[in-house]
Amino acid sequence: MKVLIATEKPFAAVAVDGMRKVIEEAGAELVLLEKYTDKQALLDAAADVDALIIRSDKVDAEVLEAAKNLKVVVRAGAGYDNVDLAAATAHNVCVQNTPGQNSNAVAELVFGLAVMMCRNMYNGTSGTELKDKTLGIQAFGQVGRNVARIARGFEMNVSALDPYCPDNVMEDAGVSPVHSVEQLYRENKVVSIHIPATPETKGSIGYDLIASMPKGGLLINTARKEVIDEEGLIKALDERQDIKYAADVAPARAEEIKERFGDRVFFTPKKMGAQTSEANINAGIAAARQVIAFLTTGEDRFRVNK
């Protein structure tokens, strides 16, 4: 068995050490491709491997075609829109993610962004507090649940929207269920987005929702830039000078938006949600364990393609 870890943005060294231990103790060979600058390097490295572990690296039909022996791809992280699922299925390759491993890191970033925006980017002017404010969580998965947990420490009033999560699960977490996206935005001073980018969600958050937020509204996006309708965002920010937007993923028109709206917007220079040493280690080792489990027993609990 040969396992390729292909990461343009490498795992931390301690994470690689842990992954190596899991892989080699199972009798498999580890191949490491880090900081590669062209796709051909990935195509060459993947040619004879049984498994592939990636981060934000793109695995498309060309990669899958080149990797003749490939049986499983594990994305170390929750999102997997960088993998062509249909092509993987066509090549009989199992695709998995590692849900929950980065969730606390992303949730903590939400509050780092929230405090910074509420304090006006620390520009010396008087800001606001999170205590007693309403927080709406859009999607109550692993990240959303960690956001709710942290929000309790801030003494916020939390509600959430997730059609796939039973009301009683939210209620047990001290969260009020909401049953429409319009209500979520209309009733919450702070909204934190955690939905994936799918054909149904892309561009789904636009002018009508953002402009309906209460006075002083703050929208935080640590999910994917594609879920935002940028034209609608710009229009809402233009008309509602009390609204702010912070994102862990810069929009396509980031420079224009920053120039127009100044301290009312903030974008991290690259996707930072999972960029902690703890999340890096957790996701990497989980990916290694899932690869070995699939190759040795066929376990595919976290499969995301058909």
Salt bridges, closest charged atoms under 4 A:
GLU24 OE2 - ARG20 NH1 3.27
GLU25 OE2 - LYS21 NZ 3.04
ASP48 OD2 - LYS2 NZ 2.87
ASP50 OD1 - LYS71 NZ 2.57
ASP60 OD2 - LYS39 NZ 2.48
GLU62 OE1 - LYS39 NZ 2.78
GLU65 OE2 - LYS68 NZ 2.74
GLU65 OE1 - HIS91 NE2 2.97
ASP81 OD2 - ARG224 NE 3.11
ASP132 OD2 - LYS131 NZ 3.32
GLU155 OE1 - LYS131 NZ 3.80
ASP167 OD2 - HIS179 NE2 2.97
GLU231 OE2 - ARG253 NH1 2.42
ASP238 OD2 - ARG260 NH2 3.57
ASP242 OD2 - ARG240 NH2 2.74
ASP248 OD2 - LYS271 NZ 3.26
GLU255 OE2 - LYS258 NZ 3.29
GLU256 OE2 - ARG253 NH2 2.83
GLU256 OE2 - ARG260 NH1 3.60
ASP300 OD2 - ARG303 NE 2.88
